[in-house]
Amino acid sequence: MNSSNNSTLFSKRRIAIITGLSIVLMAIAGGYSLGYAFPTLFTSDQVDELKNNVLNDLGLYQVMVVGILVTLILDLVVSYGLYAFFVDDNRKLSLATGILRLVYTLIFGVATFYLIQTLIEEEPSDQTVYRNFQLFEVIWFSGLVIFGVHLIITGVLMNLHRRAPKVLGYLTLVAGVAYIIIHLARLADLNPQYVNVMEKILTLPMVLGELGLAIWLLVKGGKS
């Protein structure tokens, strides 16, 4: 009986470490690619210069795409990891959160195709590069709304989990709501200044919720 319990704990511990590490690595890869490289290359108010932006900094563009592809792979790992870790707390909710994150990852993958298309076209025009950037954003933002729902369910699961700090569960819930509000506002094409203010206000819970979950998984997740 003890041997079986130890085996289960070890399995949960390993899942927690892999999932937590994947979230941290994803934050680094995604932060660089989407937080630095993407806004550096894509300046929507300079449509006629987008092609030159890409050609003049092709290395940065390629690194950005590779970073996004790494993020996609890690997202798949996290999709399964969160399901496997929380399945004993609530099978239906853990399955739902895993599937929602998987759907988000697939949508993110479709969006990324348009960035890759810019690379594989021999002579893309400024308008083509701009269209590919825009299509990436619109599809990605749509996926992030689903990602927000995934975070809300993950927050509920954390509150159901006996050993998870309740404050992290609530932060994850708030992060999910923040993702939904911000990206619905962007899809609705609201005033960018208004959206930027919202994002500044909601960034802290978004970051604390996701990274807090990752750190807890790495440090405490699956331990007896």
N, C-alpha and C positions, 0 to 999 in steps of 0.2 A: 504493500500500500504506500509506504514512504517513498519507495523507488519510483512508483508511478507518478506521485505528486511532484517529486524532484524533477522528473523528466518533463512534466508539463510546465513547471516553472522555468526550467532552462529554455524550453521552446518559446515560451512567451517572452522571456528576457532577450533571447536572440532576435525575435521579431521586433521587439521594441527598439533595440540598438540599430538594426538595419533600417527601420522606418525613420527613427529620429535622425540618423546620420544622412539618410537620403533627403530629408526635408532641409537640413542645414546646407548640404551641397547644392541642392536645388535653389536655395535662397542666394547662394554665392553666384552660381552660373546665371540664374535669371536676373539677379540684381545687376550684374555687369552687362548682360546682353540687352535687357529691356529697360534698365534704369539709367544706363550710361550710353551704350552704343546706339540704341534705337533713336533716342531723342537727339543725339549728336548728328546722325545721318539724315533723319527725317525732319526737315523744317517745312511745315505745311504752307508757310507764307512765302516760300521761295521755290515754287513749282518748277520754274525754268532752270533751277540749279541742282535739282535732285540727282539727275544722272551724273553730273560732275562730282557731287558729294560722294556718290558711290564709287565712281571711277578713281577719284583722287585718294580715297581711303578704302580701297578694295579689301585690304587686309583686315581692317576693323569690321567691315561688312561680313566677311567670311567667318571671322571669330564670333561675331554676333549670331550667325546662323548655327554654327557648331554649338555654341552655348545654349541656344534654344533647343536643339536636338537632344543635348545632354539632359536638359530640364524635362523634356518629354519622356525620356527613358526613366528618369528618376520618379516622375509622376506616376508611371505605371507601377513601379515598385511600391510607392506609398499607397496607391489605390488598393493593392492587395494587402499590404502591411496593416493598414488601419482596420480593414475587414477582419483579418486574422487575429489582431490583438483584441478587438472589442466583441468578437463573435459570442463569447460566453456571457457577456453582459446583456446583449439583446441581439439575437440573430437577424431579425428583420431590419432593424435600424443599421446594424453594421453592414449588412448586404446593400442597403440603400445608399449609405455613404460611400461605399466602395464603388458601386455602379455609377453614382453621380460624378465621382472624381474621374472615373474611367471615361465617361461621356465628355466631361470637360477636356480631358487629355486628347481625345479624338478630335474635338472641335478645334483645339489649339493646334493639333497636327495639320488639319485642313488649312487653317490660317497661315501656318508656317510655309505651306506649299507655295504661296504667292511670293514670299520672300526668296525662296529657292528659285522660282521662275525668273526673277530678275537676274540671277546669276547665270542661268543656263541659256538665256536668250542672247544671241550674238550681238545685236545692235538695238537694245531697248531704247525707246524714246523717253523724253522727260515725262510725257503723259502716261506711258506704260509703267514707269517706275513709280510715279505718284499713285496710279490706280492700284498697283500691287501693295504699296504701303497702306493705302486706305482700306483695301479689302482685308488685309491682315488685321488692322485695328478693329474694324467692325465685327469681324468673325470672332476675334479674340475677346473683345468686350462682351459679346453674347455668351461666350463660354464662361467668362468670369461671373456672370449672373448665376449660372448653374453651380460654379465653384462656391459662391456664397451660400447657396442652399446646402451644399455638402458640408461647409464649415458649421452651419447651424446644427445639423444632425450630429456632427462630430462633437460639438459642444454638449449636446444632450447626452451622448454616450459617455463623455468624460464625467458628467455629473452622476451618471448611473454607476460608473466604475468606483468601487469602494475606496481604492487607494489614490485616486487622482485628486489633486487639490481643486476644490469647488471654484476658487477664483479663476483658475485656468479654463475651466469649463465655461464660465460666464464670459470671460474675455474672448474665447473662441466663438461663442454665440454672437457677441457684439461685432467681432471681426466679420462674420458671415453677413450680418445685416449691413455693415458698412460696404462690403463688396457689392451687394445687390443695389444699394442706393446710388453709389458712385457710378457704377457702370450702366445702370438704367438711365441715369442723368446724361451720361455721355452718348448713349444710343439715341436718346431723345433730342440730342443736339442742343442742350441747354446752354446758357451763357457760360463760356469757358472760365471766366473769372469766378462765377458762383461755384462751379464744379471744383475749381482749384482750392477755394476756401474750404469746401466740404472735405476734400481730400486731405488737406492739412490737419483738419480737426480729427478726422477718423483714421489717419495713418497710424497713430500710436497704438490704439487697440488692435488694428489689423496686424501690425508687426508683433506686438506682445502676444497676441493669441496664437499665431502660427509658430513663432520661434519658442514661445513658452511651452507649447505642446512638444516640440522637438527636443528641447532641453530636458523636460520631465521624462520623456521616453528614454533618452540616453542615460539619465542619472538614476531614475527610480522605476521606470516602466518594467513590469514583469517580476520585480523583486518581491519576496515574501514579506 
